[in-house]
Amino acid sequence: MDAISTQGISIPRLGFGTFRMPGGDCQPVVESALELGYRHIDTAEMYQNEEAVGAAIATSGVARKDLHITTKVWHENISAEGIKRAFDTSLMKLGVDYIDLYMVHWPSVDMNVPMVLETMQSLLEKGLTRAIGVCNFNMTLLKAAIEDVQAPIACLQIEYHPFLSQSRMLDYVRSKQIPLVAYAPLAQGRAATDPVLEQIASKHGATAAQVAIAWLLDQDSVITIPKAKRRESQEANLGALNIKLDDEDRAAIQALPKDQRFVTPPFSPDWAK
């Protein structure tokens, strides 16, 4: 599987998301994904499944060095002590010696960006995490992190799928040689039944969901982390790696509405800034 190198780490371009898979039920799901060949697992303290992810890793037989593990600190814990405490808890629950990528999950209101990133960098300097990144930052916050604080941001994780343009963010992060990790790549299931994607899929002997994933992987510097509870869906998502879109496909997808954002918690930043 292709991977992208950034800030000294290598991230497989097709990862496995675990959002909305709380508790022990997550363990067999992640075990299945690892067995099928996924090597990039994305979790977070808020998902309440780090122990299950850790148990799946422990029983998988996959060498730690062959895995990329991302976890994240929740926005309610982004004080200096809160980050350290949250990190220690995540490390313990995952049962590993280090995290590959530790991220700010959501910015908080009036967040002290330098303090947050300096605390994250202290974990990096101690070798507890191999890289740091941010999720759900708007352009103002992202520029503050990269240009003002000059933090070694390894990637930006944001909502991105065929119905939401992220061209502004993509242009910026590409100019800084920072990859974008697309979460909710199937637009919370909507991509699977979209008529345009279904028409493209029929041409390739694929599914609309596979086309949505292939569209993301077709783009430079984009990583994606679809989630799938059923083994058949996990296998199908891997099948997206074999789809080669043509210019006609790309034009049809580009013509879809690009203003549909589906992840909008009340603490979201102002995306226009």
Phi and psi in degrees as GROMACS dihedral restraints (atoms count N, CA, C in turn):
[ dihedral_restraints ]
;  ai    aj    ak    al  type     phi  dphi    fc
    3     4     5     6     1   -62.1    20    10
    4     5     6     7     1   148.9    20    10
    6     7     8     9     1  -135.5    20    10
    7     8     9    10     1   158.4    20    10
    9    10    11    12     1  -114.9    20    10
   10    11    12    13     1   130.3    20    10
   12    13    14    15     1   -91.7    20    10
   13    14    15    16     1   133.0    20    10
   15    16    17    18     1  -155.3    20    10
   16    17    18    19     1   129.1    20    10
   18    19    20    21     1    49.3    20    10
   19    20    21    22     1    41.3    20    10
   21    22    23    24     1    83.9    20    10
   22    23    24    25     1     2.3    20    10
   24    25    26    27     1  -120.0    20    10
   25    26    27    28     1   162.7    20    10
   27    28    29    30     1  -121.4    20    10
   28    29    30    31     1   120.4    20    10
   30    31    32    33     1  -110.7    20    10
   31    32    33    34     1   117.5    20    10
   33    34    35    36     1   -56.9    20    10
   34    35    36    37     1   135.2    20    10
   36    37    38    39     1   -70.7    20    10
   37    38    39    40     1   -25.1    20    10
   39    40    41    42     1  -112.8    20    10
   40    41    42    43     1   109.3    20    10
   42    43    44    45     1  -106.9    20    10
   43    44    45    46     1  -173.5    20    10
   45    46    47    48     1  -125.6    20    10
   46    47    48    49     1   115.0    20    10
   48    49    50    51     1   -87.6    20    10
   49    50    51    52     1   150.8    20    10
   51    52    53    54     1  -127.7    20    10
   52    53    54    55     1    17.9    20    10
   54    55    56    57     1   -63.6    20    10
   55    56    57    58     1   143.1    20    10
   57    58    59    60     1    59.8    20    10
   58    59    60    61     1    36.8    20    10
   60    61    62    63     1  -129.5    20    10
   61    62    63    64     1    64.2    20    10
   63    64    65    66     1   -74.4    20    10
   64    65    66    67     1   157.0    20    10
   66    67    68    69     1    72.5    20    10
   67    68    69    70     1  -169.1    20    10
   69    70    71    72     1   -64.9    20    10
   70    71    72    73     1   -20.6    20    10
   72    73    74    75     1   -61.0    20    10
   73    74    75    76     1   -19.4    20    10
   75    76    77    78     1   -73.0    20    10
   76    77    78    79     1   -27.6    20    10
   78    79    80    81     1   -58.1    20    10
   79    80    81    82     1   -53.7    20    10
   81    82    83    84     1   -64.0    20    10
   82    83    84    85     1   -28.3    20    10
   84    85    86    87     1   -65.9    20    10
   85    86    87    88     1   -46.4    20    10
   87    88    89    90     1   -70.2    20    10
   88    89    90    91     1   -36.1    20    10
   90    91    92    93     1   -58.1    20    10
   91    92    93    94     1   -43.8    20    10
   93    94    95    96     1   -62.2    20    10
   94    95    96    97     1   -44.9    20    10
   96    97    98    99     1   -61.3    20    10
   97    98    99   100     1   -43.7    20    10
   99   100   101   102     1   -64.8    20    10
  100   101   102   103     1   -38.8    20    10
  102   103   104   105     1   -63.5    20    10
  103   104   105   106     1   -35.3    20    10
  105   106   107   108     1   -77.3    20    10
  106   107   108   109     1   -14.8    20    10
  108   109   110   111     1   119.3    20    10
  109   110   111   112     1    -0.9    20    10
  111   112   113   114     1   -64.0    20    10
  112   113   114   115     1   138.0    20    10
  114   115   116   117     1  -128.7    20    10
  115   116   117   118     1     3.0    20    10
  117   118   119   120     1  -120.0    20    10
  118   119   120   121     1   110.3    20    10
  120   121   122   123     1  -113.6    20    10
  121   122   123   124     1   127.9    20    10
  123   124   125   126     1  -112.6    20    10
  124   125   126   127     1   122.2    20    10
  126   127   128   129     1  -136.0    20    10
  127   128   129   130     1  -172.3    20    10
  129   130   131   132     1  -167.6    20    10
  130   131   132   133     1   155.5    20    10
  132   133   134   135     1   -60.8    20    10
  133   134   135   136     1   -34.4    20    10
  135   136   137   138     1   -67.4    20    10
  136   137   138   139     1   -24.0    20    10
  138   139   140   141     1   -72.1    20    10
  139   140   141   142     1   -16.9    20    10
  141   142   143   144     1    57.6    20    10
  142   143   144   145     1    40.6    20    10
  144   145   146   147     1  -140.6    20    10
  145   146   147   148     1    13.9    20    10
  147   148   149   150     1   -61.5    20    10
  148   149   150   151     1   -37.8    20    10
  150   151   152   153     1   -63.1    20    10
  151   152   153   154     1   -42.4    20    10
  153   154   155   156     1   -65.7    20    10
  154   155   156   157     1   -40.7    20    10
  156   157   158   159     1   -62.7    20    10
  157   158   159   160     1   -43.9    20    10
  159   160   161   162     1   -62.2    20    10
  160   161   162   163     1   -40.8    20    10
  162   163   164   165     1   -64.1    20    10
  163   164   165   166     1   -40.2    20    10
  165   166   167   168     1   -63.5    20    10
  166   167   168   169     1   -41.8    20    10
  168   169   170   171     1   -63.3    20    10
  169   170   171   172     1   -42.6    20    10
  171   172   173   174     1   -62.9    20    10
  172   173   174   175     1   -35.4    20    10
  174   175   176   177     1   -91.8    20    10
  175   176   177   178     1    -6.6    20    10
  177   178   179   180     1   -74.1    20    10
  178   179   180   181     1   -29.0    20    10
  180   181   182   183     1    81.9    20    10
  181   182   183   184     1    -1.0    20    10
  183   184   185   186     1   -79.3    20    10
  184   185   186   187     1   131.1    20    10
  186   187   188   189     1   -63.3    20    10
  187   188   189   190     1   140.0    20    10
  189   190   191   192     1   -56.3    20    10
  190   191   192   193     1   -38.8    20    10
  192   193   194   195     1   -65.7    20    10
  193   194   195   196     1   -18.3    20    10
  195   196   197   198     1   -91.6    20    10
  196   197   198   199     1     0.9    20    10
  198   199   200   201     1  -109.0    20    10
  199   200   201   202     1   147.6    20    10
  201   202   203   204     1  -115.2    20    10
  202   203   204   205     1   119.8    20    10
  204   205   206   207     1  -116.6    20    10
  205   206   207   208     1   123.3    20    10
  207   208   209   210     1  -109.2    20    10
  208   209   210   211     1   134.5    20    10
  210   211   212   213     1  -139.2    20    10
  211   212   213   214     1   172.5    20    10
  213   214   215   216     1  -143.4    20    10
  214   215   216   217     1   150.4    20    10
  216   217   218   219     1   -94.4    20    10
  217   218   219   220     1   134.3    20    10
  219   220   221   222     1   -73.2    20    10
  220   221   222   223     1   152.6    20    10
  222   223   224   225     1   -63.7    20    10
  223   224   225   226     1   -23.4    20    10
  225   226   227   228     1   -74.8    20    10
  226   227   228   229     1   -11.4    20    10
  228   229   230   231     1  -111.4    20    10
  229   230   231   232     1    15.0    20    10
  231   232   233   234     1   -92.4    20    10
  232   233   234   235     1    58.7    20    10
  234   235   236   237     1  -105.9    20    10
  235   236   237   238     1   169.6    20    10
  237   238   239   240     1   -58.0    20    10
  238   239   240   241     1   -48.8    20    10
  240   241   242   243     1   -73.3    20    10
  241   242   243   244     1   -35.3    20    10
  243   244   245   246     1   -62.5    20    10
  244   245   246   247     1   -41.3    20    10
  246   247   248   249     1   -64.0    20    10
  247   248   249   250     1   -46.6    20    10
  249   250   251   252     1   -62.1    20    10
  250   251   252   253     1   -42.9    20    10
  252   253   254   255     1   -65.4    20    10
  253   254   255   256     1   -44.6    20    10
  255   256   257   258     1   -63.6    20    10
  256   257   258   259     1   -39.7    20    10
  258   259   260   261     1   -63.9    20    10
  259   260   261   262     1   -47.0    20    10
  261   262   263   264     1   -58.9    20    10
  262   263   264   265     1   -40.2    20    10
  264   265   266   267     1   -66.0    20    10
  265   266   267   268     1   -43.5    20    10
  267   268   269   270     1   -62.7    20    10
  268   269   270   271     1   -43.2    20    10
  270   271   272   273     1   -61.2    20    10
  271   272   273   274     1   -43.4    20    10
  273   274   275   276     1   -64.9    20    10
  274   275   276   277     1   -45.4    20    10
  276   277   278   279     1   -66.0    20    10
  277   278   279   280     1   -38.4    20    10
  279   280   281   282     1   -73.6    20    10
  280   281   282   283     1   -21.4    20    10
  282   283   284   285     1    69.4    20    10
  283   284   285   286     1    32.3    20    10
  285   286   287   288     1  -121.3    20    10
  286   287   288   289     1   168.6    20    10
  288   289   290   291     1   -89.4    20    10
  289   290   291   292     1   -18.5    20    10
  291   292   293   294     1  -156.4    20    10
  292   293   294   295     1   160.7    20    10
  294   295   296   297     1  -106.8    20    10
  295   296   297   298     1   142.5    20    10
  297   298   299   300     1   -76.4    20    10
  298   299   300   301     1   -41.6    20    10
  300   301   302   303     1  -143.0    20    10
  301   302   303   304     1   119.6    20    10
  303   304   305   306     1  -110.7    20    10
  304   305   306   307     1   129.5    20    10
  306   307   308   309     1  -127.8    20    10
  307   308   309   310     1   151.5    20    10
  309   310   311   312     1   -76.7    20    10
  310   311   312   313     1   121.4    20    10
  312   313   314   315     1   -73.0    20    10
  313   314   315   316     1   -50.2    20    10
  315   316   317   318     1  -141.1    20    10
  316   317   318   319     1   143.2    20    10
  318   319   320   321     1   -69.4    20    10
  319   320   321   322     1   152.0    20    10
  321   322   323   324     1  -104.1    20    10
  322   323   324   325     1   162.3    20    10
  324   325   326   327     1   -62.8    20    10
  325   326   327   328     1   135.4    20    10
  327   328   329   330     1    56.8    20    10
  328   329   330   331     1    34.0    20    10
  330   331   332   333     1   -63.8    20    10
  331   332   333   334     1   137.7    20    10
  333   334   335   336     1   -85.2    20    10
  334   335   336   337     1    92.5    20    10
  336   337   338   339     1   -58.8    20    10
  337   338   339   340     1   -47.4    20    10
  339   340   341   342     1   -59.3    20    10
  340   341   342   343     1   -43.6    20    10
  342   343   344   345     1   -61.8    20    10
  343   344   345   346     1   -45.8    20    10
  345   346   347   348     1   -60.3    20    10
  346   347   348   349     1   -48.1    20    10
  348   349   350   351     1   -74.6    20    10
  349   350   351   352     1   -31.1    20    10
  351   352   353   354     1   -66.7    20    10
  352   353   354   355     1   -36.9    20    10
  354   355   356   357     1   -66.2    20    10
  355   356   357   358     1   -42.2    20    10
  357   358   359   360     1   -61.7    20    10
  358   359   360   361     1   -41.1    20    10
  360   361   362   363     1   -66.3    20    10
  361   362   363   364     1   -29.2    20    10
  363   364   365   366     1   -64.3    20    10
  364   365   366   367     1   -34.1    20    10
  366   367   368   369     1   -68.2    20    10
  367   368   369   370     1   -36.2    20    10
  369   370   371   372     1   -66.2    20    10
  370   371   372   373     1   -45.1    20    10
  372   373   374   375     1   -65.2    20    10
  373   374   375   376     1   -28.3    20    10
  375   376   377   378     1   -84.2    20    10
  376   377   378   379     1    -3.4    20    10
  378   379   380   381     1    78.0    20    10
  379   380   381   382     1    13.4    20    10
  381   382   383   384     1   -78.8    20    10
  382   383   384   385     1   -31.0    20    10
  384   385   386   387     1  -128.7    20    10
  385   386   387   388     1   147.7    20    10
  387   388   389   390     1   -86.3    20    10
  388   389   390   391     1   -19.3    20    10
  390   391   392   393     1  -160.4    20    10
  391   392   393   394     1   163.0    20    10
  393   394   395   396     1  -129.1    20    10
  394   395   396   397     1   154.9    20    10
  396   397   398   399     1  -155.3    20    10
  397   398   399   400     1  -178.5    20    10
  399   400   401   402     1  -134.3    20    10
  400   401   402   403     1   147.9    20    10
  402   403   404   405     1  -119.5    20    10
  403   404   405   406     1   146.5    20    10
  405   406   407   408     1    59.3    20    10
  406   407   408   409     1    30.3    20    10
  408   409   410   411     1   -85.6    20    10
  409   410   411   412     1   140.3    20    10
  411   412   413   414     1   -82.6    20    10
  412   413   414   415     1   179.5    20    10
  414   415   416   417     1   -62.6    20    10
  415   416   417   418     1   -39.8    20    10
  417   418   419   420     1   -60.9    20    10
  418   419   420   421     1   -47.0    20    10
  420   421   422   423     1   -67.2    20    10
  421   422   423   424     1   -39.4    20    10
  423   424   425   426     1   -64.9    20    10
  424   425   426   427     1   -43.1    20    10
  426   427   428   429     1   -64.8    20    10
  427   428   429   430     1   -36.7    20    10
  429   430   431   432     1   -61.4    20    10
  430   431   432   433     1   -43.3    20    10
  432   433   434   435     1   -65.4    20    10
  433   434   435   436     1   -43.6    20    10
  435   436   437   438     1   -86.3    20    10
  436   437   438   439     1   -43.1    20    10
  438   439   440   441     1   -93.2    20    10
  439   440   441   442     1   -40.1    20    10
  441   442   443   444     1   -83.0    20    10
  442   443   444   445     1   -53.4    20    10
  444   445   446   447     1   -79.3    20    10
  445   446   447   448     1   -26.0    20    10
  447   448   449   450     1    57.5    20    10
  448   449   450   451     1    41.1    20    10
  450   451   452   453     1   -73.1    20    10
  451   452   453   454     1   146.7    20    10
  453   454   455   456     1   -79.7    20    10
  454   455   456   457     1    68.8    20    10
  456   457   458   459     1   -68.2    20    10
  457   458   459   460     1   121.2    20    10
  459   460   461   462     1   -84.4    20    10
  460   461   462   463     1   -29.3    20    10
  462   463   464   465     1  -166.6    20    10
  463   464   465   466     1   162.5    20    10
  465   466   467   468     1  -113.6    20    10
  466   467   468   469     1   127.4    20    10
  468   469   470   471     1  -109.3    20    10
  469   470   471   472     1   122.4    20    10
  471   472   473   474     1  -145.0    20    10
  472   473   474   475     1   165.1    20    10
  474   475   476   477     1   -65.1    20    10
  475   476   477   478     1   129.7    20    10
  477   478   479   480     1  -157.9    20    10
  478   479   480   481     1   126.9    20    10
  480   481   482   483     1  -160.8    20    10
  481   482   483   484     1   178.4    20    10
  483   484   485   486     1   -63.5    20    10
  484   485   486   487     1    -9.9    20    10
  486   487   488   489     1  -108.4    20    10
  487   488   489   490     1     9.0    20    10
  489   490   491   492     1  -139.6    20    10
  490   491   492   493     1   118.4    20    10
  492   493   494   495     1   -75.6    20    10
  493   494   495   496     1   134.4    20    10
  495   496   497   498     1  -127.3    20    10
  496   497   498   499     1    31.8    20    10
  498   499   500   501     1   -61.4    20    10
  499   500   501   502     1   -37.8    20    10
  501   502   503   504     1   -64.0    20    10
  502   503   504   505     1   -46.0    20    10
  504   505   506   507     1   -68.4    20    10
  505   506   507   508     1   -40.2    20    10
  507   508   509   510     1   -61.9    20    10
  508   509   510   511     1   -45.0    20    10
  510   511   512   513     1   -58.9    20    10
  511   512   513   514     1   -41.7    20    10
  513   514   515   516     1   -68.3    20    10
  514   515   516   517     1   -51.3    20    10
  516   517   518   519     1   -66.1    20    10
  517   518   519   520     1   -34.0    20    10
  519   520   521   522     1   -63.8    20    10
  520   521   522   523     1   -36.3    20    10
  522   523   524   525     1   -65.9    20    10
  523   524   525   526     1   -19.9    20    10
  525   526   527   528     1  -104.9    20    10
  526   527   528   529     1     7.7    20    10
  528   529   530   531     1    57.1    20    10
  529   530   531   532     1    41.0    20    10
  531   532   533   534     1  -115.9    20    10
  532   533   534   535     1   125.0    20    10
  534   535   536   537     1   -73.6    20    10
  535   536   537   538     1   158.1    20    10
  537   538   539   540     1  -109.0    20    10
  538   539   540   541     1   129.1    20    10
  540   541   542   543     1  -100.7    20    10
  541   542   543   544     1   117.9    20    10
  543   544   545   546     1   -90.7    20    10
  544   545   546   547     1   114.6    20    10
  546   547   548   549     1  -100.2    20    10
  547   548   549   550     1   166.2    20    10
  549   550   551   552     1    52.8    20    10
  550   551   552   553     1    46.7    20    10
  552   553   554   555     1   -66.5    20    10
  553   554   555   556     1   -18.4    20    10
  555   556   557   558     1  -101.3    20    10
  556   557   558   559     1    14.3    20    10
  558   559   560   561     1    53.2    20    10
  559   560   561   562     1    46.2    20    10
  561   562   563   564     1    54.3    20    10
  562   563   564   565     1    43.4    20    10
  564   565   566   567     1    93.7    20    10
  565   566   567   568     1   -14.7    20    10
  567   568   569   570     1   -65.2    20    10
  568   569   570   571     1   -31.5    20    10
  570   571   572   573     1   -63.2    20    10
  571   572   573   574     1   -28.7    20    10
  573   574   575   576     1   -65.3    20    10
  574   575   576   577     1   -20.9    20    10
  576   577   578   579     1  -121.9    20    10
  577   578   579   580     1    14.2    20    10
  579   580   581   582     1   -73.6    20    10
  580   581   582   583     1   128.3    20    10
  582   583   584   585     1   -59.8    20    10
  583   584   585   586     1   -38.3    20    10
  585   586   587   588     1   -66.7    20    10
  586   587   588   589     1   -45.5    20    10
  588   589   590   591     1   -66.0    20    10
  589   590   591   592     1   -35.7    20    10
  591   592   593   594     1   -64.8    20    10
  592   593   594   595     1   -38.2    20    10
  594   595   596   597     1   -66.1    20    10
  595   596   597   598     1   -42.7    20    10
  597   598   599   600     1   -63.7    20    10
  598   599   600   601     1   -41.2    20    10
  600   601   602   603     1   -60.8    20    10
  601   602   603   604     1   -40.4    20    10
  603   604   605   606     1   -62.7    20    10
  604   605   606   607     1   -32.5    20    10
  606   607   608   609     1   -67.2    20    10
  607   608   609   610     1   -31.5    20    10
  609   610   611   612     1  -100.4    20    10
  610   611   612   613     1     3.0    20    10
  612   613   614   615     1    63.2    20    10
  613   614   615   616     1    38.8    20    10
  615   616   617   618     1  -128.2    20    10
  616   617   618   619     1  -169.7    20    10
  618   619   620   621     1  -110.6    20    10
  619   620   621   622     1   162.0    20    10
  621   622   623   624     1   -61.7    20    10
  622   623   624   625     1   -38.0    20    10
  624   625   626   627     1   -63.0    20    10
  625   626   627   628     1   -41.4    20    10
  627   628   629   630     1   -63.3    20    10
  628   629   630   631     1   -38.4    20    10
  630   631   632   633     1   -63.7    20    10
  631   632   633   634     1   -41.3    20    10
  633   634   635   636     1   -60.8    20    10
  634   635   636   637     1   -42.0    20    10
  636   637   638   639     1   -68.8    20    10
  637   638   639   640     1   -43.4    20    10
  639   640   641   642     1   -60.8    20    10
  640   641   642   643     1   -35.8    20    10
  642   643   644   645     1   -62.1    20    10
  643   644   645   646     1   -41.1    20    10
  645   646   647   648     1   -66.8    20    10
  646   647   648   649     1   -45.2    20    10
  648   649   650   651     1   -69.9    20    10
  649   650   651   652     1   -17.6    20    10
  651   652   653   654     1   -73.1    20    10
  652   653   654   655     1   -14.8    20    10
  654   655   656   657     1   -96.5    20    10
  655   656   657   658     1   142.0    20    10
  657   658   659   660     1   -62.2    20    10
  658   659   660   661     1   135.6    20    10
  660   661   662   663     1    67.6    20    10
  661   662   663   664     1    21.5    20    10
  663   664   665   666     1  -111.9    20    10
  664   665   666   667     1   132.4    20    10
  666   667   668   669     1  -115.8    20    10
  667   668   669   670     1   151.0    20    10
  669   670   671   672     1  -140.5    20    10
  670   671   672   673     1   153.1    20    10
  672   673   674   675     1  -132.7    20    10
  673   674   675   676     1    64.8    20    10
  675   676   677   678     1   -63.2    20    10
  676   677   678   679     1   149.0    20    10
  678   679   680   681     1  -105.5    20    10
  679   680   681   682     1   153.3    20    10
  681   682   683   684     1  -160.2    20    10
  682   683   684   685     1   119.3    20    10
  684   685   686   687     1   -79.8    20    10
  685   686   687   688     1   -37.3    20    10
  687   688   689   690     1   -85.3    20    10
  688   689   690   691     1   139.7    20    10
  690   691   692   693     1   -58.2    20    10
  691   692   693   694     1   -38.0    20    10
  693   694   695   696     1   -61.0    20    10
  694   695   696   697     1   -39.4    20    10
  696   697   698   699     1   -70.7    20    10
  697   698   699   700     1   -36.6    20    10
  699   700   701   702     1   -60.3    20    10
  700   701   702   703     1   -44.7    20    10
  702   703   704   705     1   -64.4    20    10
  703   704   705   706     1   -41.9    20    10
  705   706   707   708     1   -61.8    20    10
  706   707   708   709     1   -41.1    20    10
  708   709   710   711     1   -62.9    20    10
  709   710   711   712     1   -38.7    20    10
  711   712   713   714     1   -63.0    20    10
  712   713   714   715     1   -32.6    20    10
  714   715   716   717     1   -63.2    20    10
  715   716   717   718     1   -20.4    20    10
  717   718   719   720     1   -62.1    20    10
  718   719   720   721     1   -23.4    20    10
  720   721   722   723     1   -62.9    20    10
  721   722   723   724     1   -21.7    20    10
  723   724   725   726     1   -95.0    20    10
  724   725   726   727     1    -1.1    20    10
  726   727   728   729     1   -90.2    20    10
  727   728   729   730     1   128.0    20    10
  729   730   731   732     1  -112.9    20    10
  730   731   732   733     1   105.5    20    10
  732   733   734   735     1   -74.6    20    10
  733   734   735   736     1   148.8    20    10
  735   736   737   738     1  -107.4    20    10
  736   737   738   739     1   179.4    20    10
  738   739   740   741     1   -63.1    20    10
  739   740   741   742     1   -34.6    20    10
  741   742   743   744     1   -63.7    20    10
  742   743   744   745     1   -42.0    20    10
  744   745   746   747     1   -61.4    20    10
  745   746   747   748     1   -47.2    20    10
  747   748   749   750     1   -62.6    20    10
  748   749   750   751     1   -40.8    20    10
  750   751   752   753     1   -65.1    20    10
  751   752   753   754     1   -39.8    20    10
  753   754   755   756     1   -65.2    20    10
  754   755   756   757     1   -40.2    20    10
  756   757   758   759     1   -71.3    20    10
  757   758   759   760     1   -37.7    20    10
  759   760   761   762     1   -63.3    20    10
  760   761   762   763     1   -28.3    20    10
  762   763   764   765     1   -78.9    20    10
  763   764   765   766     1    -9.7    20    10
  765   766   767   768     1   -66.3    20    10
  766   767   768   769     1   154.4    20    10
  768   769   770   771     1   -54.1    20    10
  769   770   771   772     1   137.3    20    10
  771   772   773   774     1  -120.6    20    10
  772   773   774   775     1    26.7    20    10
  774   775   776   777     1  -122.2    20    10
  775   776   777   778     1    22.7    20    10
  777   778   779   780     1  -103.5    20    10
  778   779   780   781     1   102.5    20    10
  780   781   782   783     1  -104.2    20    10
  781   782   783   784     1   125.6    20    10
  783   784   785   786     1  -107.4    20    10
  784   785   786   787     1   -15.6    20    10
  786   787   788   789     1  -103.6    20    10
  787   788   789   790     1    99.4    20    10
  789   790   791   792     1  -136.0    20    10
  790   791   792   793     1    63.9    20    10
  792   793   794   795     1   -64.4    20    10
  793   794   795   796     1   159.6    20    10
  795   796   797   798     1   -63.2    20    10
  796   797   798   799     1   -18.8    20    10
  798   799   800   801     1   -96.0    20    10
  799   800   801   802     1    13.1    20    10
  801   802   803   804     1   -60.9    20    10
  802   803   804   805     1   146.6    20    10
  804   805   806   807     1   -72.8    20    10
  805   806   807   808     1   170.3    20    10
  807   808   809   810     1   -75.9    20    10
  808   809   810   811     1   108.1    20    10
  810   811   812   813     1   -68.1    20    10
  811   812   813   814     1   -18.3    20    10
  813   814   815   816     1   -76.4    20    10
  814   815   816   817     1   -16.8    20    10
